[in-house]
């Protein structure tokens, strides 16, 4: 479980295809305790398990995660390249404040940046998404974009907007996004349960 509050920007330093899977090598600066094998870490909103530790000291953490074929098919990982920045969040501790919203790290679909506009100290982004997910998104509701917990603005049947404040812009990979880029979308789990109950 995650909250959508990004801890750090990691860098992709290695990619290797192994069968139908993708092994990703990540380098990141993180405070507190070292990373451990079998830990769940969200990478651009995708929950992936640490499979190997390369470096784990006070200055930098470097480790491997593996994405299976199903994850590759449902996320934007196929566009990942060495040198790309990814949003990093470690799993929620029971004693932590929930500053964002409940995030599973289970990506629902890939969206696309359709427009972005600087607005004198903030940024407005608009994203398109497959129309079948429209029942899961509401105005002023929560959505996770590349692992970042954000508030929905003006949703329609296949797109919506969010506003990005300077801190989020600078401390996540939103500052790298441009029109046409793909992003990972996870819709609010509460909305999913409500929608499911209405259909039963």
ABEGO torsion letter per residue (X at the ends): XBAGBBABBBBBABBBBBEABBBBBBBBBBBEBBBBBGBBBBBGGBBBBBABBABBBAABBBBBBBBBAAAAAABAAAABBBGBBBBBBBBBBAABBBABBBBAGBBABBBBBABBBBBGGBBBBBBBBBAAAAAABBBGBBBBBGGBBBBBBGBBAABBBBBBBAAAAAABAAAABBBGBBBBBBBBAAAAAAAAAAAX
